[in-house]
């Protein structure tokens, strides 16, 4: 970025990226797991329900920080466009899975999300290695979540 960004604008932008990023789980809050999810057959390695909130909180903070680092470099189009795409897919998964009870369709969303994260990570890495590294835990968790989604689809035809 050729212009100097004031500290106020940097902090405001960071808050904005955090708020935007946390809108994804907020949208999903209207479709909690509920009895339907409890009744599903799950693999033995299914994480306990209490683990999801702290893990996702850390992941969303890392995602927001990564987007902010890219924004600070002045890369507001390509890399951040991928960020918005993966964010929208992330926000879509919960209503599809928990709200519509569509495990197969949620799996399709998850595959698209995984691919979008890979492309976002690649784009971020080219702008800021730190930003790319901040997305690695997210990619790993979504890889695990994809395997879990596949297993739930298999166990609950």
Buried (B, 14 or more C-beta within 10 A) or exposed (E): EEEEEEEEEEEEBBEBBBEBBBEBBEBBEEBEEEEEBEEEEBEEEBEEEEEBEEBBEEBBBBBBBBBBBBBBBEBEEEBBEBBEBBBBBBBBBBBBBBBEBBBBBBBEBBBBBBEBBBBBBEBBBBBBEEBBBBBBBBBEBBBEBBEBBBBBBEEEE
